[in-house]
């Protein structure tokens, strides 16, 4: 059984019905797949559907065999590493992580969770730094830790790759090394940037879908 399965998924972009080709998309535990969009706006729309920030017109999203299409974002076992890491620049690394991990936790438990994840990912030396003081790959590692700090543990890691931002390759390799049971889905707006991340059979395109 695939860990992530998207079947019959369609949505609207500028009045045009869009979907994935081929259909369905499946990603097994410990593997990486890539979705290529026509541009960054379309890639963002697709990512929002996966995260539950937007609803599709049709189709199903399953994680571990369970349909989650109508679940709230906080209920989904899908986490995100944004292009460029998406860290808040005015906060330290530790404060960025604490925002993701808080979920009404007692301060002492919150601190322990952040410290544990920072040690697990070997970023303890970055905790007092601000994002602009880190190299690109270091920021991606922090963003990955932030995604893993969420209250509901992630089974699927969505990693964005966008033109104009640094490459996402480090985040993909670190994610699978940290948790070999994750399924990783890279959402890109340029196939050439991510060609080495998966075999050709593990690439999907966003394309027009005929009206039913």
C-alpha positions as CSV (number, residue, x, y, z in Angstrom):
1,X,0.0,0.0,0.0
2,X,1.4,3.5,-0.9
3,X,1.8,5.9,2.0
4,X,0.5,8.8,-0.1
5,X,-2.0,8.3,-2.9
6,X,-3.7,11.1,-4.9
7,X,-6.4,9.7,-7.2
8,X,-8.7,11.6,-9.6
9,X,-7.6,14.9,-8.0
10,X,-8.8,18.0,-10.0
11,X,-9.0,21.7,-9.2
12,X,-9.5,25.0,-11.1
13,X,-6.7,27.3,-12.2
14,X,-7.9,30.5,-14.0
15,X,-11.1,28.8,-15.0
16,X,-9.3,25.7,-16.4
17,X,-9.7,22.3,-14.9
18,X,-6.3,20.9,-13.8
19,X,-5.1,17.6,-12.5
20,X,-2.2,15.2,-12.4
21,X,-0.8,13.2,-15.3
22,X,-0.5,10.2,-15.0
23,X,-3.3,9.4,-12.5
24,X,-3.1,8.2,-9.7
25,X,0.0,9.5,-8.0
26,X,1.5,7.2,-5.4
27,X,4.5,7.5,-3.1
28,X,5.7,4.6,-0.9
29,X,7.4,5.0,2.5
30,X,11.0,5.9,2.2
31,X,10.7,7.1,-1.4
32,X,10.6,10.4,-3.3
33,X,8.2,11.6,-6.1
34,X,8.1,14.9,-7.9
35,X,5.2,17.0,-9.2
36,X,6.0,19.6,-11.8
37,X,3.8,22.6,-12.2
38,X,3.7,25.1,-15.1
39,X,4.6,28.0,-12.7
40,X,5.0,28.9,-9.1
41,X,1.4,30.0,-8.7
42,X,0.1,26.7,-9.9
43,X,2.6,24.8,-7.7
44,X,1.4,26.8,-4.7
45,X,-2.2,26.0,-5.4
46,X,-1.4,22.3,-5.6
47,X,0.6,22.4,-2.3
48,X,-2.3,24.2,-0.6
49,X,-4.7,21.4,-1.6
50,X,-2.4,18.8,-0.1
51,X,-2.1,20.8,3.1
52,X,-5.9,21.4,3.3
53,X,-5.7,25.1,2.8
54,X,-7.8,24.8,-0.4
55,X,-10.3,22.1,-1.4
56,X,-10.1,20.2,-4.7
57,X,-13.1,20.0,-7.1
58,X,-12.9,16.2,-7.1
59,X,-10.7,13.3,-6.2
60,X,-9.2,11.8,-3.1
61,X,-6.1,12.3,-0.9
62,X,-5.1,9.2,1.1
63,X,-2.3,8.9,3.7
64,X,-1.7,5.4,4.9
65,X,-4.8,4.2,3.2
66,X,-7.0,6.7,5.1
67,X,-8.9,9.3,3.1
68,X,-8.1,12.8,4.4
69,X,-9.4,15.0,1.6
70,X,-11.8,16.9,3.8
71,X,-9.6,17.0,6.9
72,X,-8.5,20.2,8.5
73,X,-4.8,21.2,8.0
74,X,-4.0,20.5,11.6
75,X,-5.4,17.0,11.3
76,X,-3.3,15.9,8.4
77,X,-0.1,14.0,8.7
78,X,1.4,16.1,5.9
79,X,4.1,18.7,6.7
80,X,5.7,21.3,4.6
81,X,9.3,22.6,3.9
82,X,8.6,25.8,2.0
83,X,10.9,27.1,-0.8
84,X,13.6,29.2,0.8
85,X,12.7,27.7,4.2
86,X,10.0,30.2,5.1
87,X,11.5,31.1,8.5
88,X,10.4,34.3,10.2
89,X,13.4,36.6,9.9
90,X,12.9,38.6,13.1
91,X,12.9,35.4,15.3
92,X,15.8,33.2,16.3
93,X,15.9,29.6,15.1
94,X,14.8,28.4,18.5
95,X,11.8,30.8,18.4
96,X,10.8,29.7,14.9
97,X,10.8,26.1,16.1
98,X,8.9,26.9,19.3
99,X,6.1,28.5,17.2
100,X,5.6,25.2,15.4
101,X,5.8,23.1,18.5
102,X,3.7,25.0,21.0
103,X,0.2,23.6,20.6
104,X,-0.7,24.5,24.2
105,X,2.2,22.7,25.7
106,X,3.7,23.7,29.0
107,X,6.8,25.9,28.6
108,X,9.1,23.2,30.0
109,X,7.7,20.5,27.7
110,X,7.9,22.9,24.7
111,X,11.6,23.6,25.4
112,X,12.3,19.9,25.8
113,X,10.6,19.1,22.4
114,X,12.6,21.8,20.6
115,X,15.8,20.7,22.2
116,X,15.2,17.1,21.4
117,X,14.5,17.8,17.7
118,X,17.4,20.2,17.4
119,X,19.8,17.5,18.8
120,X,18.3,14.8,16.6
121,X,18.9,17.0,13.5
122,X,22.2,18.3,14.8
123,X,21.3,22.0,14.6
124,X,21.9,22.8,18.3
125,X,24.6,25.4,17.3
126,X,22.0,27.3,15.3
127,X,19.3,27.8,18.0
128,X,20.3,31.4,18.9
129,X,21.0,32.4,15.3
130,X,18.6,34.3,13.0
131,X,17.8,32.9,9.6
132,X,19.9,35.5,7.7
133,X,23.0,34.2,9.5
134,X,22.6,30.7,8.1
135,X,23.6,29.2,4.8
136,X,20.7,28.1,2.5
137,X,21.1,24.3,3.3
138,X,21.2,25.2,7.1
139,X,17.9,27.1,6.8
140,X,16.3,24.2,5.0
141,X,17.4,21.9,7.9
142,X,15.8,24.3,10.3
143,X,12.6,24.3,8.2
144,X,12.6,20.5,8.2
145,X,13.0,20.4,12.0
146,X,10.1,22.9,12.3
147,X,8.0,20.6,10.1
148,X,8.9,17.6,12.3
149,X,8.1,19.5,15.5
150,X,4.4,19.8,14.8
151,X,1.9,18.2,17.2
152,X,0.7,15.5,14.7
153,X,3.7,13.7,13.5
154,X,4.2,13.8,9.7
155,X,4.1,10.8,7.5
156,X,4.4,12.8,4.3
157,X,6.9,15.6,3.8
158,X,6.1,18.1,1.0
159,X,9.2,20.0,-0.1
160,X,8.9,23.0,-2.4
161,X,11.4,23.8,-5.1
162,X,10.9,27.2,-6.7
163,X,12.8,29.2,-9.3
164,X,14.5,32.1,-7.6
165,X,15.2,30.1,-4.4
166,X,18.1,27.7,-3.6
167,X,17.7,24.0,-4.5
168,X,15.7,21.7,-2.2
169,X,18.0,18.7,-2.6
170,X,19.5,18.9,0.9
171,X,16.1,18.9,2.5
172,X,15.1,15.8,0.6
173,X,18.2,13.8,1.6
174,X,18.1,15.0,5.2
175,X,14.3,14.2,5.5
176,X,14.8,10.6,4.4
177,X,17.9,10.1,6.5
178,X,16.2,11.5,9.6
179,X,13.0,9.4,9.1
180,X,13.3,6.6,6.5
181,X,9.6,5.9,6.9
182,X,8.6,9.3,5.4
183,X,7.2,9.7,1.9
184,X,8.7,12.8,0.3
185,X,6.8,14.7,-2.4
186,X,8.7,17.5,-4.1
187,X,6.6,20.2,-5.8
188,X,8.6,22.2,-8.4
189,X,8.0,24.8,-11.0
190,X,11.0,23.7,-13.2
191,X,11.7,20.1,-14.0
192,X,15.4,20.7,-14.8
193,X,16.0,21.9,-11.2
194,X,14.9,18.6,-9.7
195,X,15.7,16.0,-12.4
196,X,18.2,14.1,-10.2
197,X,15.8,13.7,-7.3
198,X,13.8,10.7,-8.7
199,X,13.6,8.4,-11.6
200,X,11.6,9.5,-14.6
201,X,8.8,7.1,-13.6
202,X,8.4,9.1,-10.3
203,X,7.6,12.4,-12.0
204,X,4.1,13.7,-12.4
205,X,2.9,16.8,-14.4
206,X,0.1,19.1,-13.7
207,X,-2.0,19.3,-16.9
208,X,-5.4,20.2,-18.3
209,X,-8.2,17.7,-17.5
210,X,-11.2,17.3,-19.8
211,X,-14.6,18.3,-18.3
212,X,-16.6,15.2,-17.3
